[in-house]
Amino acid sequence: DRMLDMGFEPQIRQIIDQLPNKVQGRQTLFFTATWPKEVQALAAEFLTDPVQVNIGGEDTLNANKDITQNVMIVKEFLKQDALLDLLEQRINPSDNPRA
């Protein structure tokens, strides 16, 4: 939805047009933190038999205040190790003093 707000709908459409169709094996995953009418219209146009998962109320367009977003600047060759470290911290927080 942020890309729509910034005027990127034509570029989104160009990308979708370049992808294989469902018959050719395309699977489309669509994530949005909010669900404004414009996003719903695009989803209805691009998705076939979608499954919608909502966290929180369906009628509210507010971000969940219990979610914390962290940004890590990581060099390309260290990304996999950084991801594995983060997952390990979540799985075994008592084993990791940084958690």
C-alpha positions, -999 to 999 in steps of 0.1 A, spaced: 0 0 0 29 23 6 40 18 -30 6 29 -41 7 60 -19 40 69 -36 25 66 -71 40 32 -81 8 15 -94 20 17 -131 53 0 -121 35 -26 -100 13 -34 -130 44 -36 -153 60 -61 -130 28 -82 -127 25 -82 -165 60 -97 -169 54 -126 -145 41 -160 -156 4 -165 -151 -13 -190 -127 -14 -217 -154 23 -213 -160 29 -218 -123 29 -183 -107 21 -181 -71 15 -146 -57 19 -137 -21 6 -103 -11 14 -87 23 0 -54 37 -1 -40 71 -32 -20 63 -61 -28 39 -73 4 22 -98 1 -6 -71 8 -33 -51 -22 -21 -82 -44 -19 -90 -35 -56 -55 -44 -67 -56 -77 -48 -89 -86 -63 -74 -79 -98 -41 -98 -93 -50 -127 -70 -69 -158 -78 -87 -176 -49 -68 -156 -22 -66 -166 14 -66 -137 38 -50 -138 72 -58 -110 96 -40 -101 128 -62 -79 149 -95 -65 138 -106 -68 102 -122 -33 102 -93 -14 116 -64 0 95 -41 5 125 -7 -11 128 -3 -34 157 14 -14 185 28 -46 200 51 -52 170 86 -38 171 105 -33 139 143 -34 140 166 -24 111 200 -41 108 226 -29 83 244 -61 72 269 -67 44 256 -90 17 279 -119 26 269 -118 63 231 -117 58 226 -155 62 247 -157 94 228 -126 108 195 -142 100 205 -175 116 218 -156 147 184 -138 150 165 -170 147 187 -187 173 181 -158 197 143 -163 193 144 -201 196 168 -202 226 168 -168 243 184 -181 276 214 -195 256 222 -161 242 232 -132 264 224 -107 236 187 -117 236 
